C-alpha cells in the first residue's frame, strides 16, 4: 500500500462516531478494525471490515461508527476511465 495513503489514515476508537461530508462517489476504506457506516435517509447498515470499501451513493451526511478500534481512509471520487 502507498505510504502516503497510510499517513492520511484516520483512527477512531471503539464506540466513537464521526460525521463526515460525503459527496456522491466519495469512498471510505476500512484499513483495520470494523466500521458501521450509515448515510442520512438510508435504511441500510453497511459494515466494513479491514480491506472493505464503500462508495457513498447519496449526497447527504454520513456517520462512521467504530465497532472496534479502527482506521480508515476517505478518498475523493475520480472519473472512471472509459475503455
Secondary structure, DSSP 8 states (H G I E B T S, - for coil): --HHHHHT-EEE-TT-EEEE---TT-EEEEEESEEEEEETT----EEEETT-EEE--SSS-EEEEESSSEEEEEE--------
